Structures are given as C-alpha cells and as structure tokens.
Amino acid sequence: MYWTLVKIGLIRKRLRTFLTIMSMFIAFWLYGTLNTFGEIFTKGVEGLSAENIMVMPRYNMLGKLPYSHVSFVEEIEGVEQVMIMDFLMSNSIESMMDGVVYAVSPNFFEIYDRFETDEKALNEMNSNPNATIVGKLMAETKGLEIGDILAIKSDSMNSDGSYDWSFQVVGFYTAKQIKGDEMGAVINWDSFDEARLNQKGTIGMIMAKVSDASLGADISKIIDERYMNSSYATRSGPESAIAVEMAGEIGDIELIINAILLAVFFTILLVSGNTMAQSIRERTNDIGVLKCLGYKDKTIFFSVILEAITICFCAVIAGLLFTMTLIPIIEAASGGLLEDILSVRTSTVLGAFLIALIIAFMAAAVPAHQALRLKVVDALRQG
C-alpha cells in the first residue's frame, strides 16, 4: 500500500523528482569525496610509531642540523638506537614528485620497520658507496632493474662540481601500509656526506628509538631544552605526534570539510523541503479523494515521509557509488601514489545515510503534518 502511494508521488512530476535527486546527489557526492580525500592528510599518521622520536630543525622543516646533535641524543638515557637522515632533492617541484633520495645510516630499516628489504641488498648498500635501494613503486615507474643506474639532480653539489648524482640499484624496498611511501630511494649517508662539497657534516633529521613509548615526551623535552637558545634549535617528539601537529599546521582539514558540508546540506535541505511542500500542496485534491476512499490519515502521513526518504536514499546511493567509481581513476592518475590511501569508509557510508534520514524527516515533517490534519471537505473544496 505504502509503496503504491510513494510511487505515484514520485512519478507524478518526473522532472521535478529527477532534479531533486540530482541536487542531493551532488551534495552526497561532495560528502563522499571530501571525506575520502581527507584520508590523504590522516592516513599517513596511521602506523607511525610512538617509540620513534623525531628530531628536526624547529624553524625550517627542510633545514639542517649539525652532526654533533647526534652524539648528545645517543647519550640520553632511554635511547636505544639513533638513525640519521638527509635528503638529496631538487628545488624543482617536478623533480620532487619524481621521487626523493634519502641519505641514511645503516640502521634505517631497523628503526623504520614499516619498510622492508632483503639482507643481500642491505649489505650491498652498506659496502658499496655508489649503491641505492629503490622503492618498488619508484622502480616500477622508472622501469628500474637491479644493476641499473638511478640518475638525479640535486641542490647538493657533487665532488665533480656538478649537481648530477647517480647510483647503482642493488635492491628494492616495500612499504607495509602506504604504497606511496615506495616513491623514494635510500643511499648511504657516510658516502653521500663525503661526496658532497657543501653542507658537509649536517643532517636533515635524527630519529631516536626509545626503550618505552612513555619516555617519548620527556626525552623530546630534554633535546629541545638543550638547544633552545642555539642557532640550531630543534623540534622533537614521537613521529606519530609530530605528524599530527604538522597536519594541523597545514590546516584543520576536518573543520574545513565540515563547514563546506554544513553549507551544502543546509542549502539542499531548503531545496528539498520546498519541493516536498510544493508537491503536497499540488496533491491536496488527491489526498482528499484518497481519504474519501478509506485511506487513513496515518497512512497518508507515512507515505509522505517514505517518499522523502526514498528521494534522499536514492541520492545517497548514487553519490557514494559515483565516489567509489572515481577512486580507481584517481589512483591510476596518481601513478600509484594514492594507492591504499583513498577508500570510502564504513563510517562515511553510515554517516551519509544518517544525514539523508535527518534531511528526509526535516523536509517532510511539515508537509506530512499538513496532509495528516487535512480535512476531506477542505481538500475537495481547494481542488
């Protein structure tokens, strides 16, 4: 019975129903897309260790620290291992997107256990000053095989007076979680520091592995206080916490997304509410006839509510399906950088249906109440 009344209400003005669904479809497509792309800023935080203390320049994320900082960090009680890292990269944005070369100490894969490589490649890199272990994605993108030469340009001047660097590929590494982390290459820091002509004896970042995650805040405080008044002041903290802070500095992504969605859904609510009210007003005579035929007031009331729910749910399904269709296309266009990052979460789907339900009830509440209270005499008189 209800479905018959709902169907009649939907097809009575097909174009209006279609346009209403399409307007709400755009809203829920934006909802799904914005929530999905929010993963780019939050997904990278997952899996970061609270036992790894990141020490970096306080005022310039891409600045340098003197090697002497390493000796101090190694002597702090509770620090088990210290790994150093520098970056061999160019100012060119295109070059940076093409992959970054990391100059690291031999224990890189011990501390960054979310990256994996084989023992043979690791031994070869530590013994061969010209060796590199390349991320699997970077190797696939560039078509690199073991024994090939990886050539890059950098800001750091080589010992031959040029900014050209080349390394022999001795193995590959894989990332356990995010495929985009494989867009890089690892080289030996000692060999790199010896070969460069400028900024010798400096590092880009220190990573200290502590014996217990609960020591992270205290050790970070000790490091930062030690260099507070130094020309090389530090910013230290567990890498998971630092990543969250840096994401917050870029902008409160969640707040921005929610603000956009609130504006969109408020507009959609006004449109859908007006559409439902107009639909009921046009059917005043029909409602009177239905009541004459024996349809109860509650039946009419619930049919109006269900009609609104049907419109909203159709828009939700279409919007989320369209978002899911776009994800593989975007991942392919990114060259694999966004693989394993973009996905429509269950919470996003449930949230969309909950929002749709709220909009449906708010849009249909007044028209449904009018239909419930409408008297047969008044309905037939207006018709």
Backbone torsions as a table, in degrees:
resi	resn	phi	psi	omega
1	MET	NA	-50.4	-179.4
2	TYR	-60.9	-43.2	-177.3
3	TRP	-62.4	-36.3	178.8
4	THR	-62.8	-45.7	179.5
5	LEU	-65.9	-40.9	179.4
6	VAL	-63.6	-44.6	-178.8
7	LYS	-62.6	-42.0	179.5
8	ILE	-63.5	-41.0	179.3
9	GLY	-64.9	-36.3	-177.8
10	LEU	-72.8	-39.0	-174.6
11	ILE	-91.0	-3.7	-178.5
12	ARG	-62.4	-42.6	174.8
13	LYS	-126.8	84.0	-172.6
14	ARG	-60.3	-43.4	-177.6
15	LEU	-63.5	-43.1	-179.9
16	ARG	-64.6	-41.8	177.7
17	THR	-61.8	-43.6	-179.6
18	PHE	-62.7	-46.0	-178.7
19	LEU	-65.9	-36.1	177.3
20	THR	-63.9	-45.1	178.9
21	ILE	-63.4	-40.5	-178.7
22	MET	-66.3	-39.0	179.1
23	SER	-64.7	-39.6	177.9
24	MET	-74.7	-29.9	175.8
25	PHE	-59.0	-43.8	179.2
26	ILE	-61.8	-40.2	-179.9
27	ALA	-62.6	-46.3	-177.6
28	PHE	-76.7	-24.3	172.3
29	TRP	-66.6	-44.1	176.5
30	LEU	-61.8	-41.1	179.0
31	TYR	-59.3	-50.2	-179.5
32	GLY	-64.8	-41.5	-177.6
33	THR	-68.0	-46.4	-178.5
34	LEU	-64.7	-41.4	177.8
35	ASN	-67.1	-35.8	179.2
36	THR	-69.1	-44.4	-179.1
37	PHE	-73.1	-18.0	173.6
38	GLY	-62.9	-21.4	178.3
39	GLU	-63.3	-27.5	-179.4
40	ILE	-59.2	-35.1	-176.7
41	PHE	-89.0	-19.0	-175.4
42	THR	-111.0	-26.5	-175.4
43	LYS	-63.6	-37.2	-177.6
44	GLY	-65.0	-19.8	179.8
45	VAL	-75.0	-30.5	-179.2
46	GLU	-64.8	134.1	177.4
47	GLY	90.5	-8.2	176.8
48	LEU	-74.5	142.6	-171.7
49	SER	-89.8	140.2	173.9
50	ALA	-82.9	-8.8	179.2
51	GLU	-89.2	-9.4	177.6
52	ASN	-99.7	117.3	179.7
53	ILE	-93.9	121.4	179.9
54	MET	-94.1	127.1	177.8
55	VAL	-118.4	118.4	-175.7
56	MET	-139.2	165.4	177.0
57	PRO	-59.6	136.4	-174.9
58	ARG	-70.0	-40.1	-169.7
59	TYR	-104.7	-5.3	179.7
60	ASN	-149.1	108.4	-174.7
61	MET	-59.3	-30.4	-179.5
62	LEU	-102.7	17.3	178.5
63	GLY	-77.7	-170.0	-176.4
64	LYS	-123.6	152.8	173.3
65	LEU	-121.3	146.4	176.6
66	PRO	-71.6	151.4	-178.5
67	TYR	-62.3	-22.7	-179.0
68	SER	-61.2	-23.9	176.8
69	HIS	-60.9	-32.0	-176.8
70	VAL	-63.4	-43.6	-178.9
71	SER	-61.0	-40.9	179.1
72	PHE	-64.9	-45.1	-178.5
73	VAL	-63.2	-38.8	-179.2
74	GLU	-62.6	-28.9	-175.9
75	GLU	-85.4	-8.5	-178.7
76	ILE	-71.8	133.4	179.7
77	GLU	-64.8	131.9	-179.1
78	GLY	103.3	-14.4	178.0
79	VAL	-86.3	121.4	-177.5
80	GLU	-92.1	-45.1	-179.1
81	GLN	-140.1	152.7	176.8
82	VAL	-129.4	130.3	178.4
83	MET	-120.8	138.5	178.9
84	ILE	-110.5	155.4	-178.0
85	MET	-148.8	141.8	171.8
86	ASP	-136.7	167.9	-173.6
87	PHE	-121.3	129.8	175.8
88	LEU	-104.1	95.0	-172.4
89	MET	-145.4	168.3	-177.6
90	SER	-110.6	161.1	174.8
91	ASN	-70.9	-18.9	-178.7
92	SER	-67.3	124.6	178.9
93	ILE	-61.2	-40.0	-179.7
94	GLU	-62.4	-39.0	179.4
95	SER	-66.4	-39.3	179.1
96	MET	-65.8	-39.9	178.7
97	MET	-69.8	-18.0	-179.7
98	ASP	-79.2	-6.7	-179.8
99	GLY	124.6	144.3	-178.6
100	VAL	-112.0	139.1	176.9
101	VAL	-98.6	127.5	-178.7
102	TYR	-106.4	124.0	173.5
103	ALA	-93.0	117.7	-171.0
104	VAL	-133.5	166.3	174.3
105	SER	-81.8	163.3	-173.7
106	PRO	-59.1	-23.1	-176.3
107	ASN	-90.6	19.7	-178.9
108	PHE	-54.1	-49.0	-175.2
109	PHE	-76.0	-14.4	174.6
110	GLU	-76.9	-43.3	-178.4
111	ILE	-80.3	-44.0	175.8
112	TYR	-90.3	73.8	-175.0
113	ASP	-74.9	-1.8	174.8
114	ARG	-79.6	-6.3	172.8
115	PHE	-108.1	142.0	-177.6
116	GLU	-130.3	140.7	174.0
117	THR	-146.9	170.1	179.9
118	ASP	-89.6	157.4	-176.1
119	GLU	-62.1	-36.2	-179.1
120	LYS	-61.9	-45.6	180.0
121	ALA	-64.5	-39.2	-179.3
122	LEU	-64.4	-44.8	178.5
123	ASN	-63.7	-38.7	-179.8
124	GLU	-66.2	-39.6	-179.9
125	MET	-67.4	-37.6	-178.2
126	ASN	-73.3	-24.2	-178.4
127	SER	-98.7	-20.8	-177.6
128	ASN	-108.6	111.9	-176.5
129	PRO	-64.8	-14.2	-177.4
130	ASN	-108.0	16.4	-173.6
131	ALA	-95.7	156.4	175.4
132	THR	-145.4	145.9	171.3
133	ILE	-106.7	120.8	-171.7
134	VAL	-103.4	141.9	175.4
135	GLY	-62.1	144.7	-176.1
136	LYS	-58.7	-42.0	-179.6
137	LEU	-66.2	-41.8	179.0
138	MET	-64.1	-39.8	179.1
139	ALA	-64.7	-41.2	179.1
140	GLU	-66.4	-40.4	-179.3
141	THR	-64.5	-41.9	-177.0
142	LYS	-93.6	-5.1	-179.5
143	GLY	68.9	36.8	-177.4
144	LEU	-87.8	140.4	173.7
145	GLU	-122.5	165.5	177.6
146	ILE	-61.2	130.5	-177.6
147	GLY	100.3	-16.4	178.3
148	ASP	-73.4	166.7	179.7
149	ILE	-105.8	127.6	174.7
150	LEU	-96.3	114.0	-178.7
151	ALA	-108.9	132.2	-179.5
152	ILE	-141.4	163.8	172.6
153	LYS	-110.5	146.7	-175.5
154	SER	-143.9	165.9	173.1
155	ASP	-72.3	-24.7	-177.3
156	SER	-80.3	130.7	-179.9
157	MET	-80.0	131.1	179.0
158	ASN	-76.7	167.6	-179.0
159	SER	-65.3	-18.3	178.2
160	ASP	-87.6	4.4	177.5
161	GLY	88.0	0.4	179.0
162	SER	-105.4	175.3	176.1
163	TYR	-106.7	17.8	-179.8
164	ASP	-96.5	132.7	178.8
165	TRP	-128.1	147.3	177.6
166	SER	-142.6	143.3	-178.0
167	PHE	-138.9	149.8	179.6
168	GLN	-92.0	129.6	-179.6
169	VAL	-74.7	120.4	-179.8
170	VAL	-114.4	-5.0	179.5
171	GLY	177.3	-179.3	-178.1
172	PHE	-131.1	152.8	173.7
173	TYR	-121.5	156.3	178.2
174	THR	-124.7	154.3	177.7
175	ALA	-103.9	137.2	-177.0
176	LYS	-70.3	-31.8	-172.8
177	GLN	-115.0	-64.4	-171.3
178	ILE	-100.9	119.2	-178.1
179	LYS	-60.5	-34.1	-178.5
180	GLY	-62.9	-21.8	177.8
181	ASP	-68.1	-12.1	179.5
182	GLU	-86.2	3.7	179.3
183	MET	-88.9	65.0	-178.7
184	GLY	-166.4	175.8	178.3
185	ALA	-141.1	147.4	-176.5
186	VAL	-114.6	131.3	176.4
187	ILE	-127.8	170.7	-179.0
188	ASN	-81.7	126.6	-176.8
189	TRP	-65.8	-41.7	-178.6
190	ASP	-57.5	-45.8	-179.3
191	SER	-67.6	-39.3	179.3
192	PHE	-65.3	-44.6	-178.3
193	ASP	-64.9	-34.9	179.1
194	GLU	-69.8	-33.7	-174.6
195	ALA	-83.1	-25.2	-176.0
196	ARG	-81.4	153.2	-177.2
197	LEU	-98.4	-21.4	179.5
198	ASN	-120.8	154.8	178.5
199	GLN	60.3	32.2	176.6
200	LYS	-62.7	146.7	177.3
201	GLY	73.8	16.4	177.7
202	THR	-117.5	159.3	179.8
203	ILE	-135.4	158.4	179.7
204	GLY	-90.1	-28.4	-174.8
205	MET	-163.1	148.8	173.8
206	ILE	-116.4	136.1	174.9
207	MET	-120.0	116.3	-178.8
208	ALA	-108.6	125.5	178.2
209	LYS	-93.2	122.4	-177.5
210	VAL	-100.3	160.3	-176.5
211	SER	-72.3	-26.2	-178.4
212	ASP	-145.8	133.9	-178.0
213	ALA	-60.2	-27.1	-179.5
214	SER	-67.1	-17.4	179.4
215	LEU	-84.9	-9.1	-172.7
216	GLY	-55.3	-49.0	-177.0
217	ALA	-64.9	-43.2	-178.2
218	ASP	-66.3	-43.7	180.0
219	ILE	-66.1	-39.7	177.7
220	SER	-61.2	-40.1	179.5
221	LYS	-65.0	-41.8	179.1
222	ILE	-60.0	-44.3	-178.8
223	ILE	-64.9	-47.9	-176.5
224	ASP	-67.0	-37.4	178.6
225	GLU	-67.5	-33.3	-179.3
226	ARG	-63.2	-36.3	-175.3
227	TYR	-113.0	19.8	-175.6
228	MET	-57.5	-43.3	-177.0
229	ASN	-100.4	14.5	-179.0
230	SER	-87.6	159.7	173.6
231	SER	-68.0	-17.6	-180.0
232	TYR	-116.5	58.3	177.9
233	ALA	-62.2	149.0	-175.0
234	THR	-115.1	159.8	171.3
235	ARG	-126.0	113.5	-172.7
236	SER	-123.0	156.3	177.1
237	GLY	166.4	163.7	174.4
238	PRO	-54.9	139.0	-174.0
239	GLU	-60.3	-30.2	178.0
240	SER	-66.6	-40.9	-179.8
241	ALA	-71.6	-40.6	178.8
242	ILE	-61.0	-41.1	-179.4
243	ALA	-62.8	-40.6	178.8
244	VAL	-65.2	-42.6	179.3
245	GLU	-62.7	-43.4	-179.0
246	MET	-65.6	-37.8	176.7
247	ALA	-64.4	-36.9	178.5
248	GLY	-67.2	-33.1	179.3
249	GLU	-70.7	-32.4	176.8
250	ILE	-63.3	-33.5	179.6
251	GLY	150.3	149.7	177.5
252	ASP	-77.4	88.5	-173.6
253	ILE	-60.1	-42.6	-178.1
254	GLU	-62.9	-40.8	179.7
255	LEU	-64.9	-42.7	179.7
256	ILE	-62.1	-45.8	-179.6
257	ILE	-61.1	-45.9	-178.6
258	ASN	-64.2	-36.1	179.3
259	ALA	-65.9	-43.2	178.5
260	ILE	-63.1	-46.1	-178.1
261	LEU	-64.3	-38.6	179.4
262	LEU	-61.4	-43.5	179.2
263	ALA	-64.6	-42.5	-179.4
264	VAL	-64.0	-48.0	-175.0
265	PHE	-72.4	-29.2	175.5
266	PHE	-64.9	-41.4	177.9
267	THR	-65.0	-44.4	179.6
268	ILE	-63.2	-37.6	179.3
269	LEU	-62.2	-42.3	178.5
270	LEU	-63.4	-43.1	-179.0
271	VAL	-64.2	-49.9	-176.8
272	SER	-67.8	-37.4	178.3
273	GLY	-63.6	-43.0	178.8
274	ASN	-65.7	-38.8	179.6
275	THR	-64.2	-45.4	-179.9
276	MET	-64.1	-41.6	-179.8
277	ALA	-63.1	-42.9	179.0
278	GLN	-64.4	-39.9	179.9
279	SER	-61.7	-42.5	-179.4
280	ILE	-68.5	-40.4	179.2
281	ARG	-61.0	-38.5	-179.8
282	GLU	-70.8	-20.0	-177.3
283	ARG	-104.7	19.3	-178.2
284	THR	-57.7	-46.3	-179.6
285	ASN	-65.0	-39.9	179.7
286	ASP	-63.4	-39.4	179.4
287	ILE	-64.9	-39.2	177.3
288	GLY	-62.4	-41.2	179.2
289	VAL	-64.4	-42.7	179.5
290	LEU	-60.6	-40.5	178.9
291	LYS	-67.7	-34.8	176.1
292	CYS	-63.6	-34.9	-179.0
293	LEU	-78.0	-4.2	174.9
294	GLY	110.6	0.8	176.9
295	TYR	-69.1	132.0	-178.0
296	LYS	-76.9	158.9	179.9
297	ASP	-59.2	-41.6	-178.3
298	LYS	-66.0	-33.4	178.2
299	THR	-63.9	-45.6	177.6
300	ILE	-62.3	-43.0	-178.5
301	PHE	-58.4	-52.2	-177.1
302	PHE	-69.1	-29.2	178.3
303	SER	-66.2	-36.3	177.1
304	VAL	-67.2	-43.4	177.7
305	ILE	-61.3	-45.5	-178.6
306	LEU	-65.7	-33.2	177.5
307	GLU	-63.1	-43.3	178.6
308	ALA	-66.2	-41.3	178.8
309	ILE	-62.9	-40.8	179.8
310	THR	-61.5	-44.2	179.1
311	ILE	-62.0	-46.3	-177.7
312	CYS	-65.9	-42.8	-178.1
313	PHE	-68.3	-35.3	175.4
314	CYS	-61.4	-41.2	178.7
315	ALA	-65.8	-40.8	179.2
316	VAL	-61.4	-50.4	-177.6
317	ILE	-60.6	-45.4	-179.9
318	ALA	-64.4	-43.1	-178.6
319	GLY	-64.6	-44.8	-178.9
320	LEU	-71.1	-36.9	177.6
321	LEU	-64.7	-38.5	178.4
322	PHE	-65.5	-39.8	177.0
323	THR	-61.9	-45.2	179.7
324	MET	-63.3	-33.3	178.7
325	THR	-68.5	-34.4	-177.7
326	LEU	-74.4	-28.3	-174.2
327	ILE	-57.3	-50.9	178.7
328	PRO	-60.6	-33.9	179.4
329	ILE	-66.7	-43.1	179.5
330	ILE	-66.9	-41.1	178.9
331	GLU	-62.7	-40.9	178.7
332	ALA	-66.1	-39.7	179.9
333	ALA	-67.6	-26.8	-179.7
334	SER	-80.8	-3.2	-179.3
335	GLY	71.5	22.2	178.6
336	GLY	96.3	-7.2	-178.0
337	LEU	-62.9	-33.1	-177.1
338	LEU	-99.4	8.0	179.0
339	GLU	-64.8	139.6	-179.2
340	ASP	71.3	5.1	178.2
341	ILE	-105.0	-48.6	-176.5
342	LEU	-83.5	126.2	175.4
343	SER	-163.6	149.4	176.6
344	VAL	-88.4	110.0	-176.1
345	ARG	-74.5	158.1	177.6
346	THR	-60.1	-38.6	-179.9
347	SER	-63.6	-33.5	178.1
348	THR	-67.4	-42.8	179.5
349	VAL	-64.2	-48.3	-179.6
350	LEU	-63.7	-39.4	178.3
351	GLY	-62.9	-39.3	179.8
352	ALA	-63.7	-44.9	-180.0
353	PHE	-67.5	-35.0	178.2
354	LEU	-66.4	-43.7	177.7
355	ILE	-62.2	-41.8	179.5
356	ALA	-61.8	-39.8	-180.0
357	LEU	-65.0	-42.6	178.9
358	ILE	-63.5	-45.4	178.9
359	ILE	-61.3	-42.3	-178.7
360	ALA	-61.3	-45.2	-178.9
361	PHE	-67.6	-40.8	-179.0
362	MET	-69.6	-36.0	-179.3
363	ALA	-73.4	-34.2	-173.9
364	ALA	-97.2	-7.7	-173.9
365	ALA	-58.7	-52.8	-177.5
366	VAL	-67.4	-50.3	178.0
367	PRO	-58.3	-39.4	-179.8
368	ALA	-66.5	-38.6	178.5
369	HIS	-67.1	-38.3	176.7
370	GLN	-62.2	-41.6	178.8
371	ALA	-66.1	-36.1	179.9
372	LEU	-65.8	-41.6	-175.3
373	ARG	-88.5	-6.8	-175.8
374	LEU	-66.7	129.9	179.1
375	LYS	-89.7	146.5	-176.3
376	VAL	-59.4	-43.4	-178.2
377	VAL	-61.0	-45.5	-179.2
378	ASP	-66.5	-38.0	-179.5
379	ALA	-64.6	-46.6	-178.8
380	LEU	-68.9	-33.7	178.7
381	ARG	-65.1	-42.3	179.6
382	GLN	-69.4	-31.1	178.6
383	GLY	-71.8	NA	NA
